[in-house]
């Protein structure tokens, strides 16, 4: 007779999840605890989640009422009675779902981890309604900055502004008003897509940019009719603006502290949104080194799967060593991929297209990394077993990336019909020629997509591509799934908010802000949407043996939602919230009572 489970009652509102843990039990006042005595415990758990609907994503047992976890892993699923009777002990933390939905923790399939943290430290221009409002935010930052200090921001998008700035070139602003607002502080404002940036006069002067500066390979300095730089730098031209990172002026020690702060802010953002694993689409070796130190020290609050993103020479030299960083620090960090970009983004007309842009007939976009470099990256991936992850947005970019993969697979085994087993990835796979859609499944290539880009960018996609071309090639996740391809999901944060709920809503509805739907025939079912954010994302990283489903032996990474995703109407999906995030069988975050 020793099974004692504490359950907090009454004192909490109905909207609150009831969590009882040993510490709470001893510190709670009289009358707040109900002691449950059950049959002898066969296997005491650290954590029990019960009295809800647990959707497991496991085909053998799709649902359960309750689960138990021990030492970070799931040990049992079953009915409330079974789990409480067999696994509840005095030391067990018990979560009463009160009928709520628990699912595998979300796996962010493609985001930028350090960028997420840094976006919380710089000017956040996402959702700012106009160029004038952007300038006002910069002016405010200038008042607080020292002369000469860099003002850095990110997230503006000219297509989302309520008005076109005066004197705009191709819809982009010109720098005059920004330069007047910040005459002594260099300013660098990265586009929401990350594929362009905007500089003021001081930043351009400090970087030696003039009307005579030529466009670099794979990039463009956008100019006005008289040939003067407007302030906009596309693709590789962004690198012409030097020391744009405020950290560049900091001491090594201060840079290190800044990186740690960015990591902490990124972890917090993940946990608040139920993200228990984050697939980082590209970090340099120093960042990976710090993440690995924190994983080993037990101070990394979420799990990371990381792509290496740096110069090809460094990758060739060090890939082997970083490849050995697998599931370190209690499965907190794996270095699993190599990331390169073959083209740019659609918004800034950098995506590499087979046919010209509909709204700019002399442009077909850019190749942003020389094919010879991509071939070298493919060779490293072949040699080390790292997955090659190629950012490709335009239909030409996607075709060239698939061709590159196919050449590499053929070289490795001329008889093989596919690369199945290597799980190389195309990041975004945003606009596809219909002929290329079946190649994903055939080559075993993962389509690492971001559903939220569809609903966020949908309002202007047809102007870039034309309606007909958008309809047969843009965000083709239904066609990819039907062809047998694995589609994973993510947000590309900080390009979009990390919120997976927005991604689920976009995948299921393809509903644009004005209420219309973007080619709704390509919608996912709700189960497919959830799979893309859990099990398929785990597959995309060779982690389906520990993540993405809730079954015995798997990591106890769980998200609890405020309402049942499978029951609410389409229009209400957006209002779902994550109430509780569990990582490795421990409560990592719980929504505060007042929010
Ligand atoms: Zn990205």
Boltz pocket constraint, residues with backbone or C-beta under 6 A from the ligand:
constraints:
  - pocket:
      binder: B
      contacts: [[A, 110], [A, 111], [A, 112], [A, 281], [A, 492]]
      max_distance: 6.0
